[in-house]
Amino acid sequence: MNTDIEQILEFDKIRNTIAGLSVSELGKSLAKNLKPISDIIDIERMLDIISEAKRINIVEGGFPLSGLQDIRQVMKKASIVGTILEPLELLNVASTMRVARNLRSFAKEFFDKYPIIYEIIDNLHTFSDIEESVSSSIDHEGNILDSASPELYRIRRQIFAVRERITRQLGSILRSPDYQTAIQEDVITLRNDRYVIPVKQNQRGSVPGITQGRSASGITAFVEPNAVVELNNELQELISDELIEIRRILGDITDRIRQVIPQLQNSIQILAEIDLINAKSLLCVKLGTTRPELNQNGYINLIKARHPILQMNIDERNRLNRENNIQNPEKIVPIDFYIGDEFNTLVITGPNTGGKTVALKTVGLLTLMMQTGLHVPVGDGSKMSVFNEVFADIGDEQSIEQNLSTFSSHITRINRIIKQLDDSSLVLLDELGAGTEPSEGAALGMAILDYLHSRGVRTVATTHHDSLKAHVYSSEGMENASVAFDLATLKPTYELRIGLPGSSNALKIADRLGLPKEIIDNAKEHLNPNNIQIADLISNVEEMQKELEEQKKIAEERTISAFKTQQAHELLLRQLKSSKKEVEREALTE
């Protein structure tokens, strides 16, 4: 699928959100490379996986992924013979191994409830022996434990004993009356990794030994007395033996990891996949999504569809408002949208900022999400088609470098779309015919719609041209739609009405806002009579639709009331029958 569409429809924001919900860099890297696919079998499987993952997060408390690390670079290092992994690197490897083991244990408890995810997790390898070696050798801060090996334990016991002897010997010198006048301070310290005592520089010769350094002021010499020179030498040899034993221990664990690198790399790939699945399902839960029914026939029927990014923005503002005790939360207005059955081309009209472009982007973005294996924010029973390509010309992208006007920019992109599309394409065109002389723009818009319709693609376009509405009305397989506008409040309702063309309502809005009546009347005289007739027709149809909706509401309320009354009568009848039987039983008993 073309890469431009992902940015135009802001699919990159969906990717980034999924990456942010990932536990590790493993999942983040997969999330950032998510691409829509067009194989319906693969998409169906991905949707089924998300269905299971959503239930795991809602019912089972989520996947046990805590501790998952990105150890891919560590594995590359370990694969080189002779290299030794550092303690913190080994801790990360063991932590990731522990996640694999925990996931396998977790999946075994629910293998019958979540068979697809169980199948994925069941391919994980476990490495309990290596985990145990790391945990018994290294503490959580990366320090090597005495229990790492018997030899290390023996060496450290000797180090402790030699240090004790050095400390006792130096303590004896510090307390000795023979050296009291020469001692600068009653402390034992280290210089050049050797134990020393501070001696006054002007009495340096009073304490036989080796000078290991001087203070910054020069008044103190740090002397290693002759009595501890051999002990310090012995200590240094033991410390060297300790380091050699530690490297041997780390090297041994590294060698064991090196032997299982193929299995570990396979498990890392599976863990990355589970991390991604978990992040995708968390987004779906957050958005309140539903699994749509899929087809390859170009048929879309979205029930109460919501633009996911708009919904997340509103949810975040509402959260901040709640924290600040601000009431009246914002609500997103869902849309009902369908195409691909009775008509393949839909043209949406209506005032600016009324929701036309949002409706266009909603259809496109939800299609990309579905083809990436995500459930989408729609109502139950929604149906979506898998497309080979989704194209869009949305927004004013003037190119100064290429010296392209708004109109030229639109035509350039539409031309690029035409060259790439096939009959399994979804094409989204915003403000079709805009940016040039209205009559020519409208004529070109009609021709573009006719061409796309003849190619069998599914086309959704927005426009302000009245003549395009009339053209759609008279063309078989095309349909008009509009976004509703409340003239009483001068605010859009964002409701999408398929089957009813809209108008910009410019004159009515100007009149409501108090523009002098003579200007409004003069403007009406300049209108094309045909446009006036179309506007009046639209207005009349809108009024008729409102009346029908009110009548439908009244009829539904009456139906509900009649149903409740019927239920009450049936309940009363059952009670009477029950009472009658009880009376008959009592009569027979007597």
N, C-alpha and C positions, 0 to 999 in steps of 0.2 A: 504494500500500500504506500502511496506517495507520502513523503515525510512532511510536506508543507501543511497538510491537513491537521497534523497533531498540534502544531503551534497555533494555527488559525482558530481551532476549536478549543484550545487551552487544555488539550489532553496531557500536556507536559505537567500541568498543575496536579492532575490526578496521579501521575507517576510520582511526582515529588511527595505527595501526601502518603502514598503507599510506602515510599522509601522511609519517610519519617516514622511510620508505624512498624518498621522492621526492627527486629531485636539486634541484629548484627550487620556488619558490613557485607556479609554474604548475601543476605536478603536485599540490602540496599542496592548492591550492584546489579542484581537481577531486576529489581523494580525500575531502576533508571534506564534499563534497556528493554522494557516492555514494549511490544509492538502488536497491533491488531493483526489477526490472521483471518483467512477466509475459508478454512476447511471446517465444515459444519460438524463433522464427527469429533474433531479435536476440541471445538468450542463447546459442544454438548458435554464432553468429558470434563472440561475445566469448570463449567457451570455446576456440574454434579459435585465436583470436589469442593467448590465454594459452599454448596448447600450443606455438605457434611461439616466443613470447617466452621461455618456460622453456628451450627448446633453445638459443636464442641466448645466454642467460645461462650455461648449463651447458657448451655446446660451443664457442661462438664468443667467450667471454670478456665478454659483455655489450654493451650499446648504448654508442656513443661520445657520451655526454651531458655530459661534463665541460665546464664553462664556460657551461652554459645559465642564462640570467638572466630574471627577470620584468621585461620592459621595456614592460608595458602602459601604465603611467603616463607613461613617456618618449614613447611613441607619441602619447598624447593631447597632450602638450606640443608635440611636433614638428608636429602637425597644424595648429597655429595659425600662420598666415602671419606672418613677422617674428620669431618666437622663434628663439633659438639654443641648441642643446644644449651642455652643458658637457662638457669632455674625458672625465670619468669616465662620463657618460651615453653618450657616443659609444663608449667602450670596451666598455660592456655591450651596446650594440646590435651592434657588430662581433663580440663574443664569441658572441652568440646566432646571428648569421648564419653564423659559422664552424661551429657545431654543426649547423645545417641542411645545410651543404655536406658536412661529414664524414658525416652520416647518409646522405645520398644516395650518396656514394662507397661507404660500408659496405654499403648495401642492394644495390647493383649487383653486388657479389661473390656475393650469396646469393639472388638473385631467384628462382631455381628451387627453392630449399630452403624459403624462407619467403614464399610468394606473397602472402598477405594483408597481412603487415606491409610487404612491398615495395610493394604497391599504395598503402598509406597514405603511406609515406615518399616515394614517387615524386611526390606532389602538392606537396612542399616546393619553394619557390623558392630560388634561390641569388643572392647579391649580391656576387660576387667583387670587382667594381670598387670598391664602397664599402668592403669589408673592406680592400682594398689602400690606399685613401686614408687610412683611419683608422690603419692600422699604420705607414704612412710619415710620418704627421703627429704621432702621439701615442705616447709611450712607455708602458710598463705601469703607471707611477705617475701618469699623467695630465699629464705635461709635454709641451709642444709642441716638436717636434723642429725643428732648423734646416732639415732637408730638406722641411719642409711646403710651402715655396714659395721661389722664387729671391729674391723681394723680402724675405722674412723673413731669409733667409741674408745678404743685403746689409746690412740694418739692423743685424743682430746683429754683423756684422764691424765696422761703424762704431761701435757701442756699445763693443765691445772696445777699439778704437783710442782713443776719447775717454777711456775709463777709464784706459787706460795713460798718456795724457798728463796727466790729473789726478793720478794716483798719482806720476808722476815730478816734477811741479811741487810737490806737497805734500811729497814726500820731500826735495826740495832745500831747502824752507823749514825743515823739521825739522832738517836737518843744518847749516844756516847758523849761523855764530858770532854773527850779529847778533841771533838770536832765542833762543839757548840758555837765557838766564836767564828768559825769559818762558814757555817750553814746559813744560807740566805733565808730559807723558808723550810718549814717542816712538812715537805710534800715529796711524793715520788711521782715522777712524770716520765714521758717517752720522748726520745730524740733519736731520729734515724732508726726507728723501730726497736730501740734498746732502752731498757730502764735506767734512769739516771736520777741524780739529786741536784738541787740548785746550790751552788757554792759561790761565795763572794769572790769576785774576780781578783781583788787585791790580796786574797788569801788562798788563791788557787793551789798553791803548792802544799797546803796543809792536808789535803785529801788526795792520797795517791790514786791515780786512775787515768782514764782516757777522756779528754774533752770532746763531747759530741756536738757542742754548739754553744752559742752565746745569746743572751737576750738582746733585743733591739737597742736598748740603752747602753749595752756593753758592761753593765755593772755586775751581771750574773753569768757564771759559767755553768754549763750543765755537764756534770762529771759522772762518768761510769766508773765507780770504784773498782779497783783490781779484784776485790773479793767476789764480784758478780760477773766478771768478764766471761768466764767459762760457762757460767749458768746462762748468760744471755746468748752465747754461741749455741748452747744446747737447745735453748728455746727457739732460736731461728731455724735450726735444723728440723725441729718438730713441726713448726709452722709450715715449713716447706713440704714436709711429708704430708701434712694435713691437706694442703692445696693439691698435691699430686693425687691423693686418695679421692678428694672431691671431684677432680677432673675425670678420674677413672669411673666413679659412680655415675656422673652425668653422661660420660661417653657410653657406658653400658646401657643406660636407658635409651640414649639416642640410637644406638645400634639396634635395639629391639623395635623402636619406632620405624627405623629405616626398613626393616624386614616386612612391615605391614603397610608401607606407603600406598600401594595400589588400592587395598581395601579401605584405607583411611581417606584417600582422595575420593573414592566412590561415595563414602559416607558423607564427606563434606558437601558434595554436590546434592545429595538427598536432603541434608540439613538446610542447605541454602534454599532448596525448593519448598521445604516445609515452612521456613521463615517467610518466604514470599507468600505462600498460601495463607498463612496466618495473618500477615499484614493486609492482604486483599480482603480477607473475610472480616477483619476488624473495621475496614473502611465501609464494607457493605452493611455491617451491623450499625455503624454510626449513622449511615444515611437512611436506614430503614428500607433496604432494597428488597426486590422480589426477583425471582428467576423467571425470565420471560419464556414463552414458547417460541421456538425457532422455526423458520422456513427458508427456502431458497427461491421463493416466488416473487420477491420484491414487495411483499405485503407487510405493512407496519400498522399496528393498532395499539397505541400507547394510552393507557388509562391513568389519569391523574399523574402525569409525568412531571418531575421536578428537575430543574437544572441543578446538578450536584454541587457545583462551585458556588452558585448563588445561595443554595441551601446552607452550605458550610459557613459562608460569610454571615448569613442571617443568624445561624446558631451561635456563632462566636459573639456577635453584637448582643444577642439576647443574654448570653452568659455574663458578659461584662456589665450589662444593665442590671442583672440580678444581683451581682456583687455590689453594685452601687445603689441597690434598693429602688431601681427605676422600673415601674410597671409598664403595662401595655406592650407585650412582646410583639415583634414583627412576625408576620406569617407569610410564607411563600404561597403564591397562587399556582396550583397545578394546572396543567393543560391536558385536554383530551385531543389526540391527534391520530389520524389514520390516512393511509394512502396505499395504492397498489391493488385495490379491488375494483371499484367502479370507475376510478380515475387514477392516472399515473402522474399527473401534473397538478400541483396545487399552488395557487398564487395568493399570498396574504397581503391585505391592504389595511390601512388604518393610520392614525396620527403618529407623529414622532414620539419616541419614548413610551410607546404603548405596549411594547413587548413583542413586536414582530421579529426583531433580530434574536431576542432571547429564545423565542419559539424555534427559530431556525437552528440556533446553536444547540438547543436541547435535543432535538432529533439527531443531529450529527454526533454530538458528544456521547449520547447514550448508545448510539450504534458502535462507536469506537470502543467504549467500555465493554459492551457485550462481546465484541469480537476479540477482546483481550481476556475473556473469561471472567468478567465481573458481572454480578447481579446489578440491576439498575433500579433507581428510585422511581418505580411505577407501581400501579395497583395490580392486584391479582387479575389474571386473565389477559394480561398484555401480551401482544405478539410482535416479534421483530424478525426482520429478514437479514440474512447474511449477504453482504455485498463484496464483490471483488475489489471495488474501489469506492472511496468516498471523496468527493471533490467539493470545494467551497470557494466562492468569491465573496468574502465578507470583509467589510471595512474599507476605509479610504486610505490606500497605500500609494500616495503620490511618490514617484521616484525622481528626486532632483538630479541624481547622478545620470539617470538615463533620459532626463528631460521629458518625462511622461506626465501628462495631466491626469486628473482623476479619471476622466472618461477613458483615456488611452490605457491607463493602468488596469481598469476593469476589463476592457476588451482584450488586452494582452493575456490576462489570466484566463478569461473564458476561452480564448483561442487555444491556450495550452490544455485546458480541460477537454475540449472537443477532440483534440488529437489523441488523447489518452483513454477516453472512456470506452466502455462496452455496454452491452445490454444488462449487465449486472452491476450497474453503477448507481450511486446516490449522488445527486448534484444539488448543491445548495447555493442559491444566488441572492445576494442582498442588494436591494435598491436597483433592480434590473432597469436599464434604460436611463439611469441618472447620469448627471455630469455633462449633458449636452443639450442641444435644442430639443424641447419637449416632444414635438411631433416626430422628429427623426429618432429620438431615443425610444419612444413608444413603438414605432414601427420596427426598429431593430430588436426591441424586446420581444415583440410578437414573433419575429422570424426565428429568434434564438429558441423560444419556447417550442415553436412548431418543429424545429430541427431536433431538439432533444426528445420531444414526444415521439417523433418518427423513428428514433433510434431505440425506443423502448426503455429508456432509463427512467428512474423515479426522480422527479424534479420538484423542488420546493423553492419558490422565489418570493421575494417581497418587492413591492413597488408602490409608487404614488400615482401612477398614470391611470386615469379613468378609462382610457381606450383599451388598456390591457385587461381591465375587468370585463369589459364588453366582449373582447376577443375570447377570453376564457369561457364566458357564458355561452358563446355560440360555438365553441369547439368541443367535439365529442372526446371524452376521456380526460377533460380538464375540469378543474373545480376552483371556485373562489373561496376565500376564507378571510376573516377579519379579526382584529383585536378590539374588544369592546372599550368604549369610552363613556364615562358618566358626565353628561353635560351639566348636571346640577352641581357637581363638585369640581368640574373641570379637571378630573383626574382619570387616568386609565384604570380599568379593572383588571387588566392583563388576561382576561378570559379569551380563549381562542374559539371562534365560532366558524366551523366549517360549513360551507354551503351558503354563506352570506358575505357578500363583498362589503368592505368598509370604506369610509371616507376620511379625509384629513380633518373635517369639521373646522377648518380654519376660520371661516366667517362666523360660525356660531360661537367659537371660542372668543374671537375678537369682540363680538357683540356682548358676551357675558362679562368680558373684562372692561367694558365701558367705552369702547371706541365709538365716536360720534355716529349716530344713526345715518346721517347723510353719507358718510364715507362707506358704511356697510351697504347701503342701498346702491350707491354708485358702483361699488365692487360687483354687486350682483348683476348690474347691467352689462358689465364687461365679461361676465361668464359666458361660455359657450352654451347655447340653449340645450344642446344634447347632454352636456355635463350636469346642467340643472335638473333635467329629467331623471338622469341616473341617480343623482343625489337624493331627489325626492322619492324615487323608487326604493332606494336603500333605506331611507328613513321610514317609509311605510312598512317595508318588510320587517325592520327592526321592531316597530311597534306591534306588528302582528305576532312576531316571535315572542315578545314579552308577554302579550296576552295569552298565547298558547302555553308558555311556561307557567304563568299564574294559574291557568285552568288545570294544567297537569298537576301542579302542586295541590290544588284543592281536591282534585280527583284522587290523588294518592292518599291525602289525609282522610278522605271519606272511606276509601278502601280499607285503610288501617283501622278506622273506627268501626266499620262493619265487621271486620275480622275479629276485633276484640269483643264485640257484642255477641258474635257467633260462638266464640270460645266460652264466654260467660254463660250463654244459654246451654251449651253442651255440658258444661260443668254442673249446672243446676239440674239438668236432666239426669246426669249420672248419680247425683246425690239423692234425687227423688227415687230412682230405681233401687239404690242401695237401701234407702229407708223402707221402701215397700218390701224388699226381701227380708229385712230384719223383723218387720211386723209379722210377716207370714211365718217366719221361723218361731217367733214367740207364741203365735197362735197354735202352731202344731205342737209345741212343747206343752202347752196348757191342756 
